[in-house]
Structures are given as C-alpha cells and as structure tokens.
C-alpha cells in the first residue's frame, strides 16, 4: 500500500482513509471500470441510430475507449480474480455478465432483423470485458 500511495503521490494515511486493503482497492477499480462500460454502453446505444449496426458500432466504440483508458481494470485475469473476496468476486462477475448480456442482445436483435449474419451471440461477445480488440474482431466477422 505504501508503494501505491507513493506512486499516486499521496500520503499513506490518505490511501487508507479511502481503501483499507489492496483487495478493496482492486475491487473499487474493477467496479468503477465496469460501471463506466455499462453506463457508456447504455448512453451510446440510446444516442445511436435505429439500426442494429449503428447501435453495435456505438457499443464497440465505448468498449474500446474504456478498455484503452482503463487498461488494467478491463484486463483482469483469473489470478487477479482470486485476489478478490468471494463477495467482491460475485459482485464483479454479476456486473460483467450483465454487461455482456446487453452486448449479446444487440447481436440477437441484429440477427433477428436480418441485419447480421447468424452467429452465436454468446461466443461472439464472450468475455468481452477482457479485450476490446477481441470484441471488435468478433463483431466484424458477423456484420454483413
């Protein structure tokens, strides 16, 4: 925690005031990033045109932007995940899964309207919160 405080240019007491443990700090970073992804997704979809392609394009832009801005929290791996308490891990995974569900619904809508090729929406958007590039590449393969 001392190293984190020093890197952030703050006093260790200030860091402990806001975060009592490294695990809490990790959790806060992950939840903040997941909220930014979810909120940005909803805002951009609402602002996008009526087509599924425009909605999906807006979703991809948000996803890649947040992944680029928040490189660490959006690339959590299994080792990092094990550092979370069971309760924090469940909270994070529920948020991630809800976000991915919203992405899958965009794909399903586009398929149903004939705008996208039939693909497996879950496979296309799986674990998208880990990689903006992977999401963009998967989506590019299915758009007509």
Buried (B, 14 or more C-beta within 10 A) or exposed (E): EEEEBEEEEEEEEEBEEEBEEEEBBBBBBBBEBBEBBBEBBBEBBEEBEEEBBBBBBBBBBBBBBBBEEBEEBBBBEEEEBEEBEEEBBEBBEEBBEEBBEBBBBBBBBBBEEEBBEEBEBEEBBBEBBBBBEBBBEBBEEBBE
